[in-house]
Amino acid sequence: MRLREFALLGLVVPALAACSSAAGGSPSGDGGADGGDVTIHVPAATCDGGMCIEHLIVIVQENHTFDDHFGAYCTARPGSNPTCNDGPACCEAMPPTDPKGTKPTVLTDAEHAAFDPNHTQACELSEIDDGKMDMFASAAVGCGDARNVAVADPSIIKPLWDLAAEGALADRYFQPIAGQSSSNDMYLARASYVFTDNDDAPEGAVGMTCDVESMGAQYTDKTIGDLLTAASVPWAWFADGYDAMVAAKGACPAKPADCHFTLPFYPCAFDPSDVPFEYYPSTRDNPATMKDLSALEAALQGGSGLPAVSFVKALGYKSEHPGVDIALSAGVDWAVGLIGRVEASAYGSSTLVLLTYDEGGGYFDHVPPPPASAVDGKPYGTRIPLLAFGPFARKNHVSHVTMEHSSIVKFIEWNWLGQKTGQLGTRDAVVNNLGSVLDPAATGVAVPEN
């Protein structure tokens, strides 16, 4: 049996409870003797009334700040701290220069492909400069660079601006720890500090032979995935290129023809260090929860087999990661296309879609981060975008509530694990929930903002 087929079958578990189809439940198959897939109806807090958030899809792109993506979308005066919520007039524009007078570089595809800012924790903290946000261009050699002060070409980024106008945009969503991608990704699984920067990679995971980041490691603390599995709530991480990496049997698969990097690994191949659940033996390469992106596409097209909770990751060259010959437009087009397919699918009426970025990539942002977390003592990084789409998201709305990746974990606990948050005993106990981007008239019950 092909891995993709096994993955889809792995999602089929007995229905736990049904939200009324009249209240927005997704279609289900017969589940008859022929063994056909059955759509799972998972009890959720939002099923108490109105429509049901039966499904959550979290799309994780890479390495951009709020300012570089939405600083030219927002129109409020920098530093004005608007309290209104209605569209771009209610979020602060990016300043015309950074505090030292550096004008932003326009991120065309060519500029984006040519330069990757240094975004180690040491560099980011020196650039943040105790909240003065003034050293992105002038920090020590190897960290500061005028190209760190950047704004996306409006002709490229406008599709995301259009989606923000149709949904909700959070302008106080911060990367949970200053530094590189993998350390921030871990907060989507653990809601807590695990390691710094990209210092660890997942020992024994599929694709490690093509991973160039670091030495392998594994961890045994419980993650949100473990909690969902224990509660029989189906979930999965869908990664582009995963099946190809599995099929390569320890070698590096041939790179896609449209990936312009010269070597057959990241950004042209699946990278296990982008998947926080690959660091944990309980979930590492488990076919019930680790799947190729094609399995998600099949579920959307077929109308069956979509888990309650899905995390989605593109191959690197479609992730908006700067440098290594990656076009910004390729990632924007990929994300917007996937969101459109979700909304047009049979699951559109029952799904909340979130789009966020693992971290800010070392780009300038003018809003200082919050103080270090009291839970793990680690410093926050810059703001990053969070957008919410679908029937449950507020429309043309800007949230000013401080949030981070752990807020997504908290919402998952609230919506699928009995409204009991803080079950990991980490930042999920103290961060704000996602209620500020959700419409209580659509959810049928007010999701908490805190």
N, C-alpha and C positions, 0 to 999 in steps of 0.2 A: 504494500500500500504506500502511495506517495505521502510524504510528510504533510503536504497541504491538506490532503483528504483526512489524514489522521487528526490534524489540528482541528478541522471543522467538527469532526465527530466528537472530539474531546470536549466540545462546548455543550454537548447535549446531556443535560441532567434533568431529573424530574422537576416539573414546575413546582415552585414553592408556594406561590399564591398568585392570583391574577388581579391586576388592575383592570377595571372595566374598559373594554374597547371603546365604549362611548366616551370615556374620559381620556382618550388619547393613547390607549394601549396599542402595541404594535401587532401586526398580523401573526398568526401562528399556523403551523402545519398540522396535519392530522395526527402524526406520530403513530401511524397504523402499522400493520404487520410488515409492510415493506421496509421498515426501518428508517423512514424519512426523518430529516431533522425537525425538531420541535423548537419553536421560539420560546425562550425562557422568560417568564414574567416574574420578576424579582420584587418582593415587597419593599417599598421605599417610603420614607417619611412623607414625600410629596404626594403619595397616593392617598393621603387622608382626605383629599378633596381636590376638585379641579382636575387639571391634567397631571400626568405622571412623568417625573424624570426617571424613566426606566433605564436609560442608558447615558453614560458619560463617555465622551471621547476627548482625550487630552493630546493635542498635537504639540510636540516639543521641537521647536526650531533652535537655532544656535546663534549666540554671540552678537546681540545687538541691544542697545539701550533704548529707553523710551524716547530720549531726545533725538537720537539719530533716525528713528523710524517715525515718530509722531510729533517731533518738535516743530515741524513745518505744517502740521495739520492743526495743532492747537493755536488759538489766537489770543488768549488772555496774556496780559503783560507778565513777563518773567518776574517771579517773586511776589505776585499779587495774591497768591493762595486763594483762588476763587472757591466759593462754597456752593455755587449753582451746579447743576448736573446736566444741563441740556446742550450737549454737543460741543464742538470745538471751541466755542467762546467760553467754555467753562473748564478748560485746562490750559496750563501755561505753555506759551510758545518757547522754543529754544532761544536763548539770548543770541543777538547778532554776533557776539564773540564770546570766548571763554573769559574768565576774570583777568587773564593776562593780555587780552586783546587779540587772541588768535581767531581768525575767521575760519568757519568750517569748510572743509573739503566736501565737494559734492560726490556722493558715492554713486557714480555711474557703474555699469558692469565692469568696465576696464579698471577703474580705481579700486573697486571692491575686490577684484580678482588678484590685484597686484600687491596688496598689503594686508597683513594680519597683525593688529596691535598686540604687543606683549600684554598678556592678561593673567600673569601669575599673581598670587595674593600679595607678594611684596610690592610688585609694581602698582597694582590697583590701590593698595593702601597709601602708597606714597603720592599717587595722583589725587586721591580723594582728600588727602592732607587734612585730616581731622575735620572733615565736613566743609572745608573751604572750597573744594572742587576746582582748584586753581593750578594743578600741576600736570594735567593730562598732556600738555604740549611741552612742558619744560622740566619734568622730573629727570632724574639721572639718566645718562646715556644708556640705551637699551630698554628704557621704560617710556619716558616722555617722547612724544613725536607730534608735530603739527597735524599729521594725518589722523591722530586719535580724536581730534575735534572734527566731527563729520556729520553730514546730514544726507539721508537717502535721496536720490534723484526722484522728484515728485512723479515723473512719468513712469517710473518703475514701481514705486511704493503705493501709488494711488489705489490699486485694487484692495489693499488692506485698509486704507482710509475709507473706502466705500463700505467695506464690511463693518468698520467701526461705527459708521453712521446707521447701519441696520441693526447693530447690537449694542453691546456695552464694552467700554474701555476703562481699564483701571489705571489711574495715573499715580498711584502710590504702591505699586507692586515691585518689590525689590528682590534682587538675587539674594538667596539666603546666606551665602558666605562669599566674601571677597575672594576672587581667584578663578581658576579654570573650570572647565565643564564638568568633569566627572564628580568633583566634590559637591557641586551644586545639584547634579542629577540625583545624588543620594538622598536629598531631602524629599524627593518625590516618592521614595520607598520607605525611608526611615524617619523622616521629619526631624532629623538631628545630624549633628556632625559625625562623620565617619572617618574621613581623612582630608588632607589639604590638597588643593590643586588637582593635577592628574597623577598624584604620587603612587596610586595603586591601580592595578588592572585586575580583572576577575580571573583568578587562578583556575585553570582547567576548563574554561569556557570555550565553546565553539568560536573559532576565529582568532584565538590568542596567537596563533602562529603568524598571523598577518597584522598583529597589533604592535605598534612601534612605541607606545607610550611609556611603559614602565614594567616593573616586576609584578608578578601575580600575587594576589591576596584573596582571602575569603573571610566572611563574617557570618556570625550565627544569631545576631539579635533578630527579633521579630520585625517584620515589615508589614506595611498595609496589605501586601499580597498574602502573607500568612493569615492575617485576620480575615480577609475575604474568603480564603479557601476554607478556613475553619468554620465559617458561617454558611458555607455552600453557596456563596455568591460568585458566579463565574466572572473571570477577569482575564486579561491578556495584555502582553506587550507585543505589538506588531512592528516588526523591523524590516525595512526594505533591504533586500539582499541577503536575508538570513538563509533562505533555502539554498541559494547559490553557494554560500559559505559552507553549509552542511554537506552539500554534494561534492565540494572540493576535497573533502576528507583530509584536512590538515594542510593542504596547499592553499595558495591564494587563487580565487576564481578569476577568470578573464574579466577585465573591466568592461563596463557598458560602453558602447560606441560613442555615446554623447558625453562621457566624462573625459575632460580634457587633460587631467593630470597624467603625468607620464608613467606612473607606476601603478600596479594592480592592487593597491591597498588604499586606506583612507586618503581621499574622500570618495574613492571609486568602489569601495567594498564595505561590507558590514563591519562595524567596530564594536566588539562586546563591551568596551569600557564606556560606551554611550548608554548602556542599559543597566540601571542600578540593580535590578533583580538578578543579574548574572553574577553578582558578587556573593550571593547567598546560596549554599548548597540546596536549600529547600525549594528554590525556584530556578536555579541555573539550568538552562536548556531543558526544562520540563515541558514536554510537548503539550500539556494541558494549558500552559500559560505563555510559552515563548513561541511566537509564530511569525511567519513571513507576512509581509504587507499584502501579498496576494490573497491570504485568507480573509483579511478585512474587506478587500475589494469584492471577493466572492460573496461574503455575507451581505454586503450592501446591494449587490446585484440580485441575489437570490431571495432576499427578504427573510433569511433565517440564519441562526448561528452567531448573531452579534452578542458578545458578552455584556454584562451590566456595566463593567468598567473596562475601558480600553485606553492604553497609552500607545502613541504612534510616533515613529521616528523614520525620517527619510534617510536615504543614503547621503553622505556628507555633501556631495556636490549639489544636492537639492535642499540643503538645510539652511541656506543663507550664511553659512560660516564664511568669514572673509579670508582672502588669500588663496593659495594653492589653486589658482586659476578657476575659482568658483564665481559664477555670475550671480549677482543678487537677484536678477529677474527670474532665474531658474527656480530658486527657492520660493519666491513669492508666487509664481505661477503654479508650482506644485501644491503649496498649501491652499491657495484659493480654489484650485480644482478639486482637491479632496473635500473641502468644506462644502462645495457645491454638490458633490456626489452624495454626501451624507444627507444634506437637506432635501435632495430629490429622491432619496430612497424611501422604502417602506418604513424606515425607522425615523424619518425626519420629524414626525410629530411627537416622538417620545424621547428625543435625544438632546442633551445639552453638549455643545461643542466648545471646548476651550482651546485657544491658541496662545502659547507662551514661548519663551526663550530660555534656554538653560542658564545663561548668564549674559552679561553685557559686553563681553569680548574686549574690554579695555577701551571702549569708546567713551567719550565725554558725556556726562549728564550733569545738569546744573542743580538738581535737588539733592541735598545731603541725605545719606542713609540714616535710618534710626540707630540708636545706641546698640551695642553688641547684645545678642540674645542673653537673657538671664538664665536660660535653660542650659545652653552649652558654652556660653561665653565667647562665641565666635562672632567676628565682625560682619555686618551686612555689607554687600556691595551696592552697585548702582541700581537705579530703577531699570526694569525691563518691562516690555509690553505684556499685558494679559488682556485678551479679548474673549468675550462670551457671545455665542451665536445660537440661533434656533428659537423655538417658540417660548422658551422659558427665560430668555435674556431680556433685560430692559432694552428699550429702543433708543438709539441716538443718545446714550446715557454715558456720563463720565462718573466713575466712582472715585472718591478721595480716601477711601478706607485703606489703611496700611495692611498689605498682605504679602505673601511670599509662597513658595512651593508647598510649604507645610500646610497652608490654608486649603490646598486641594485635598491633601490627606484628611484634614479635619472635615471637609465637606463629605468625602466618601464615607467616613465613619458615621456622620450624622444621617446621611440619606439611606445607607444600606446596613448599618450595624446598630440599629436601635436608638438612634439619636444620642448615643453615648460617645462623646468625643474624648480625646486624651487617652485612648486605649493603649497607645504605644508608650505613654509616659514620657514623651519628648515634647518638641515644640507644638505638637498637635493639641496639647492641653492649654496653650496660652495664646496662640496666634488667632487672628480674626478669621471667621468663616467667609463664605462666598456670597452671603445674602445681599450685599450691596450691588452686585451685578445681575441679580435675579429679580424677576417681576412676580410679586406675590399673587397678583391676579391670575397669572398663568400657572404658577406652581400649586396654587390652591391652599398653600400654607406658607407662612412667612419663614423663609430660611434665615437663621440668625446671621447678623453681620459680625458678631463677635463670638 
